[in-house]
Amino acid sequence: MILPVFKLGTLALKTLCKPIGKRIKKEAGLNPKFRHSIINIAQANHRFTTTVQRRIYGHATDVAIRPLNEEKAVQAAADLLGELFVFSVAGAAVIFEVQSRSRAEARKEELRRKELEAMKQRDEDLAREVELLKHRIASLEQVAKDQGIGGFLNFKRGNTTEDKAITS
């Protein structure tokens, strides 16, 4: 019952994150200090991705990389922040789900371990009881032998030649 509700909650959380990510994108360019910071982030990201692409395609990497204009940099950084927010929330939901399943599995394993321990204890108790019964049977056989009725009941031995001679 809890698993479908949890899945539905995770889906709702992911769906709610998308508009929040868009709002972050919109607000990112309005604050002047934040705008300057994200422009620097966007320019660094642009230099890094351009260098990586040039290395992948085998082009020269010592060529100067033209910076993005201010509006493109703001848009790229805002997109990066929005996607980073959505990815972070989705990642947190996945981590939470994995931990939840891990805890549930640990509880199941603990129950299995307790059941196994109970079975072992029951087995040991039964083994002790069997030993006790064997001891009691041996005691009863000894008492019967001492009282002379062992020959009539033939406890623990078959008919011997002495018993056959007595009965003949």
C-alpha positions in Angstrom: 0.0 0.0 0.0 2.8 2.4 0.9 4.8 1.8 -2.3 2.1 3.2 -4.8 1.6 6.2 -2.5 5.3 6.8 -2.3 5.7 6.5 -6.1 2.8 8.9 -6.7 4.4 11.4 -4.2 7.7 11.2 -6.0 6.1 11.8 -9.4 4.2 14.8 -7.9 7.5 16.2 -6.5 9.2 15.9 -9.8 6.3 17.5 -11.6 6.3 20.4 -9.1 10.0 21.0 -9.6 9.7 21.9 -13.2 7.8 25.1 -12.6 10.1 26.0 -9.8 13.1 25.4 -12.1 11.5 27.8 -14.7 10.9 30.4 -11.9 14.6 30.1 -11.0 15.5 30.7 -14.6 13.4 33.8 -14.7 14.6 35.3 -11.5 18.2 34.5 -12.2 18.7 37.4 -14.5 17.0 40.1 -12.4 19.2 40.5 -9.4 22.4 42.4 -10.5 24.9 40.6 -8.1 23.4 37.2 -8.9 23.3 38.1 -12.6 27.1 38.9 -12.5 27.8 35.6 -10.7 25.8 33.5 -13.1 27.4 35.2 -16.1 30.8 34.2 -14.8 29.6 30.6 -14.2 28.1 30.5 -17.8 31.3 31.8 -19.3 33.4 29.2 -17.4 31.0 26.5 -18.5 31.2 27.8 -22.1 35.0 27.7 -22.1 35.0 24.2 -20.6 32.5 22.7 -23.0 34.1 24.3 -26.0 37.5 23.0 -25.0 36.2 19.5 -24.5 34.3 19.6 -27.8 37.5 20.7 -29.6 39.5 17.9 -28.0 36.9 15.3 -28.9 36.8 16.4 -32.6 40.5 16.8 -32.8 40.6 20.5 -33.4 43.2 22.9 -31.9 42.6 23.8 -28.3 45.0 26.7 -28.0 42.7 28.9 -30.0 41.1 31.8 -28.1 37.5 31.1 -27.2 35.1 33.9 -27.8 32.9 34.7 -24.7 29.2 34.5 -24.9 27.3 37.8 -25.0 25.6 38.8 -21.8 22.1 37.7 -22.6 23.2 34.3 -23.9 25.3 33.8 -20.8 22.4 34.7 -18.5 20.1 32.4 -20.4 22.7 29.5 -20.4 23.3 29.9 -16.7 19.6 30.2 -15.9 19.0 27.0 -17.9 21.9 25.3 -16.1 20.5 26.4 -12.7 16.9 25.3 -13.5 18.1 21.9 -14.7 20.4 21.5 -11.8 17.5 22.1 -9.4 15.3 19.6 -11.1 18.1 17.1 -11.3 18.9 17.6 -7.6 15.3 17.0 -6.5 15.0 13.9 -8.7 18.4 12.6 -7.4 17.3 13.2 -3.8 14.0 11.4 -4.4 15.9 8.4 -5.9 18.3 8.3 -3.0 15.4 8.5 -0.5 13.6 5.6 -2.3 16.8 3.5 -2.4 17.3 4.1 1.3 13.7 3.3 2.1 13.9 0.0 0.2 17.2 -0.8 1.9 15.6 -0.3 5.3 12.6 -2.4 4.3 15.0 -5.2 3.1 17.0 -4.9 6.3 13.8 -5.3 8.4 12.8 -8.4 6.3 16.3 -9.8 6.8 16.1 -9.3 10.5 12.8 -11.1 10.6 14.3 -14.0 8.7 17.3 -14.1 11.0 15.0 -14.2 14.1 12.9 -16.9 12.6 16.0 -18.9 11.8 17.3 -18.4 15.3 13.9 -19.5 16.7 14.1 -22.7 14.6 17.6 -23.4 15.7 16.5 -23.0 19.4 13.5 -25.3 18.8 15.8 -27.9 17.2 18.2 -27.7 20.2 15.3 -28.0 22.6 14.0 -31.1 20.7 17.4 -32.6 20.7 17.7 -32.2 24.5 14.2 -33.7 24.9 15.2 -36.7 22.8 18.3 -37.2 24.8 16.3 -37.0 28.0 13.8 -39.5 26.7 16.6 -41.9 25.7 18.0 -41.6 29.2 14.6 -42.3 30.7 14.1 -45.3 28.5 17.5 -46.6 29.5 16.7 -46.1 33.1 13.4 -47.9 32.7 15.1 -50.8 30.9 17.6 -51.0 33.8 14.8 -51.0 36.4 12.9 -53.7 34.5 16.1 -55.8 34.1 16.8 -55.4 37.9 13.3 -56.5 38.8 13.4 -59.6 36.7 10.7 -58.7 34.2 13.3 -58.1 31.4 13.0 -61.7 30.3 9.3 -61.4 29.7 9.3 -58.1 27.9 12.5 -58.6 26.0 13.7 -55.0 26.3 16.4 -53.9 23.9 17.4 -57.4 22.9 15.9 -60.2 20.8 15.3 -63.7 22.0 18.6 -65.3 23.0 19.4 -69.0 23.4 19.1 -68.6 27.2 15.6 -67.2 26.8 14.6 -70.1 24.5 16.0 -72.6 26.9 14.0 -71.1 29.8 10.7 -71.0 27.8 11.1 -74.6 26.5 
